[in-house]
Amino acid sequence: MINKFKNYLGLLAELGKVKITFAVAFTTITGYVLANGGFDSGLLVPTLGIFILACGSSAINHFQEQTTDAIMDRTKSRPLPSGRIMPFEVMAIAIFWVIIGSWLLYVSSGFIGMQLGLLALFWYNGIYTPLKRKTAFAVVPGSVIGAIPPAVGWVAGGGDITDPRILLVAFFFFIWQVPHFWLLSLKYGRQYAEAGLPSITSLYSQNQIKRMTFVWTLATAVTVTMVPFFGVVHSFLSIVMILLSATWLLVTFSVLVIKPDAELNPGKYFMKINYFALMIMISLLLEPYFHTV
């Protein structure tokens, strides 16, 4: 009985793509702390709301991509292709999560917060997912999804959605998501092609891909250096952390253009750009405490 329960919990975790949704929740906390000026119990409900709503969106994505998931080695063991759950069960779970997540966002962030959460769901399932079947550049409009959770946190923390500070923070997460998804698609480019999905590896040479990856990374670094100028952070420590992180990112990725003959390892660079984003979020989360030092 206990093992059956554990297996079911594991199944739910797979449907909700909890590793990704935890990251989404983390960016929501970042927006909340920046607007609120620190951590408090008020961040729990909106963070839980966006987490559950993101799980619902991920479950819908499982339903949408069950055919292509069955073809790719990376995804053929997912709940639907492996036959561990039926499609109607997945949709029932997804709808339940979407309703609960939306309600939690409404009670904690108001109508605007709930609208933003549902916008993220619509963008992921209604725009990005279908677009992946049409173009290898779906990652660009799809990256809008990454800009929304911090805005939800900002609204929940009492901030105005039109405030230039959160608009810049949201823009940073949008720009960062492009090379993030870009590198992920490079890592699994051959599997995407085998599943009949467009892949940039079939459109461009390795050197062209390296240059484009560096350009997007450069844009990410430049965007984050604008954060102090928009008044998002004021403390010396936060500014130093941001500038050092941006410098490290550029130095790390400059190898792609300085040494064009060097092999591109998408998995390695994917992790590095994620470490960079984590450092930026930590510097933003600690800003209220650095500011008092």
C-alpha positions in Angstrom: 0.0 0.0 0.0 2.8 2.4 1.0 4.8 1.6 -2.2 1.7 2.1 -4.3 1.2 5.5 -2.7 4.8 6.5 -3.3 4.6 5.4 -6.9 1.5 7.5 -7.4 3.2 10.5 -5.8 6.1 10.0 -8.2 3.7 9.9 -11.1 2.1 13.2 -10.0 5.6 14.7 -9.7 6.4 13.6 -13.2 3.1 15.0 -14.6 3.7 18.3 -12.8 7.4 18.5 -13.9 8.2 19.5 -10.3 11.9 20.3 -11.0 10.9 23.0 -13.5 7.9 24.2 -11.4 10.1 24.6 -8.4 12.2 27.0 -10.4 9.1 28.8 -11.5 8.1 29.2 -7.9 11.6 30.5 -7.0 11.2 33.4 -9.6 7.8 34.2 -8.1 9.4 34.5 -4.6 12.0 36.8 -6.2 9.3 39.2 -7.5 7.5 39.1 -4.1 10.6 39.9 -2.1 11.6 42.8 -4.4 8.1 44.4 -4.1 7.6 43.6 -0.4 11.0 44.5 0.8 11.7 41.2 2.4 10.4 37.7 3.2 7.2 37.2 5.2 4.3 34.7 5.4 2.5 36.5 2.6 4.6 34.9 -0.1 3.5 31.4 0.8 0.0 31.4 -0.9 1.0 33.1 -4.2 4.0 30.9 -4.5 2.0 27.8 -3.9 -0.6 29.0 -6.3 1.8 29.6 -9.2 3.5 26.2 -8.4 0.2 24.3 -8.6 -0.9 26.2 -11.7 2.4 25.5 -13.3 1.9 21.8 -12.5 -1.4 21.9 -14.2 0.1 23.5 -17.3 2.8 20.8 -17.3 0.2 18.0 -17.1 -1.7 19.5 -20.0 1.6 19.6 -21.9 2.0 15.8 -21.2 -1.4 15.3 -22.8 -0.5 17.5 -25.8 2.8 15.9 -26.5 2.1 12.2 -25.8 2.6 11.2 -29.4 6.0 12.8 -29.9 7.0 11.8 -26.3 6.5 8.2 -27.3 9.1 8.6 -30.1 11.9 10.4 -28.3 14.3 8.4 -26.1 14.3 11.2 -23.5 10.6 11.2 -23.1 9.2 7.8 -24.0 9.2 6.6 -20.4 6.9 9.5 -19.3 3.6 8.6 -17.7 1.4 8.6 -20.9 3.7 7.0 -23.4 4.6 4.3 -20.8 1.0 3.5 -20.2 1.1 4.2 -16.5 -1.9 6.6 -16.7 -4.8 7.2 -19.1 -5.1 10.5 -21.0 -8.5 11.4 -19.4 -6.9 10.9 -16.0 -4.1 13.3 -16.9 -6.6 16.0 -18.0 -8.7 15.5 -14.9 -5.7 16.1 -12.7 -4.6 19.0 -14.8 -8.0 20.7 -14.6 -8.0 20.2 -10.8 -4.6 21.8 -10.5 -5.5 24.7 -12.7 -8.6 25.5 -10.7 -6.8 25.2 -7.3 -3.8 27.2 -8.5 -5.9 29.9 -10.1 -8.0 30.2 -6.9 -4.9 30.5 -4.7 -3.5 33.3 -7.0 -6.8 35.1 -6.8 -7.1 35.1 -3.0 -3.4 36.1 -2.6 -2.7 38.3 -5.6 -6.1 39.6 -6.8 -7.6 39.4 -10.2 -4.4 40.7 -11.9 -2.2 38.0 -10.3 -4.7 35.3 -11.4 -4.8 36.7 -14.9 -1.0 36.7 -15.2 -0.9 33.1 -14.0 -3.5 32.0 -16.6 -1.7 34.0 -19.2 1.4 31.9 -18.5 -0.6 28.7 -18.9 -2.2 29.9 -22.1 1.2 31.0 -23.5 2.8 27.7 -22.7 0.0 25.3 -23.8 -1.7 27.5 -26.4 1.2 29.2 -28.1 4.6 27.7 -27.4 3.7 24.0 -27.4 1.9 24.1 -30.8 4.6 26.4 -32.2 7.3 23.9 -31.5 5.8 21.7 -34.2 6.1 24.6 -36.7 9.4 26.3 -36.2 12.7 25.8 -34.5 12.5 29.4 -33.2 9.5 28.7 -31.0 11.9 29.2 -28.0 11.9 33.0 -28.6 8.1 33.7 -28.2 8.0 30.8 -25.8 10.4 32.5 -23.4 7.7 35.0 -22.5 6.6 32.4 -20.1 9.6 33.0 -17.9 8.8 36.7 -17.6 5.4 36.1 -15.9 6.0 34.3 -12.6 8.2 37.1 -11.1 5.5 39.6 -12.1 2.9 37.5 -10.2 5.1 37.7 -7.2 5.6 41.4 -7.6 1.8 42.0 -7.7 1.3 39.7 -4.7 3.9 41.7 -2.8 2.0 44.9 -3.3 3.8 46.2 -6.4 2.3 47.9 -9.5 2.4 45.7 -12.6 3.4 48.9 -14.7 6.4 49.7 -12.5 9.5 49.9 -14.7 11.5 47.9 -12.1 9.4 44.7 -12.5 9.2 45.2 -16.2 13.0 45.1 -16.4 13.2 42.1 -14.1 10.6 40.3 -16.2 12.4 41.3 -19.4 15.6 39.8 -18.0 13.9 36.5 -17.3 12.5 36.6 -20.8 15.9 37.2 -22.4 17.6 34.6 -20.1 15.0 31.9 -21.1 16.0 32.2 -24.8 19.5 30.8 -24.5 18.3 28.5 -21.7 15.7 26.8 -24.0 18.1 27.3 -27.0 20.8 25.2 -25.4 18.3 22.6 -24.3 17.0 22.2 -27.8 20.6 21.9 -29.0 21.2 19.1 -26.5 18.3 17.1 -27.8 18.3 18.4 -31.4 18.7 14.9 -33.0 15.9 13.5 -30.9 13.6 16.4 -31.9 14.4 15.8 -35.6 13.6 12.0 -35.2 10.3 12.9 -33.7 9.5 15.2 -36.7 10.0 18.5 -34.7 12.0 21.4 -36.3 15.5 21.7 -34.9 18.0 24.5 -35.4 20.7 21.9 -35.7 19.3 21.1 -39.2 19.2 24.7 -40.2 22.6 26.1 -39.2 26.2 25.0 -39.0 27.9 24.5 -35.6 29.8 27.8 -35.9 26.6 29.7 -36.7 24.9 28.1 -33.7 27.8 29.1 -31.5 27.7 32.7 -32.6 23.9 32.9 -32.1 24.2 31.3 -28.7 26.8 33.9 -27.7 24.7 36.8 -29.0 21.7 35.7 -26.9 24.0 35.2 -23.9 25.5 38.7 -24.4 22.0 40.1 -24.5 21.3 38.3 -21.2 24.4 39.8 -19.5 23.7 43.3 -20.8 20.1 43.2 -19.6 21.0 42.2 -16.1 23.6 45.0 -15.8 20.7 47.5 -16.3 19.1 46.3 -13.1 20.9 48.8 -10.8 20.1 51.7 -13.2 16.4 51.0 -12.9 16.5 51.1 -9.1 15.8 47.4 -8.6 18.8 47.1 -6.4 20.8 49.8 -4.5 23.2 47.9 -2.2 26.9 47.6 -3.1 26.9 43.9 -2.5 24.0 43.2 -4.8 25.5 45.3 -7.6 28.9 43.6 -7.2 27.2 40.1 -7.3 25.3 41.0 -10.4 28.3 42.5 -12.2 30.6 39.6 -11.3 28.0 37.1 -12.4 27.5 38.9 -15.8 31.3 39.1 -16.3 31.7 35.4 -15.5 28.9 34.5 -17.9 30.5 36.5 -20.8 33.9 35.1 -20.1 32.6 31.5 -20.0 30.6 31.8 -23.2 33.2 33.9 -25.1 35.0 30.6 -25.8 32.2 29.9 -28.4 33.4 32.7 -30.6 37.1 33.0 -29.6 37.7 29.3 -30.3 35.3 28.4 -33.1 36.9 25.0 -33.5 36.1 24.0 -29.9 33.3 21.5 -29.5 30.0 22.9 -28.3 28.7 20.9 -25.3 25.1 22.2 -24.9 24.6 20.3 -21.7 27.6 22.0 -20.0 26.6 25.5 -21.2 23.0 24.9 -20.3 24.0 24.2 -16.6 26.3 27.3 -16.6 23.6 29.7 -17.7 21.3 28.2 -15.1 23.9 28.8 -12.4 24.1 32.4 -13.6 20.4 32.9 -13.3 20.5 31.3 -9.8 23.2 33.8 -8.7 21.1 36.7 -10.0 18.0 35.5 -8.2 20.0 35.1 -5.0 21.4 38.7 -5.3 17.9 40.0 -5.8 16.5 38.0 -2.9 19.2 39.3 -0.6 18.9 42.9 -1.7 16.6 44.0 1.1 19.1 42.6 3.7 22.2 43.9 1.9 20.6 47.3 1.7 20.5 47.5 5.5 24.2 46.5 5.9 
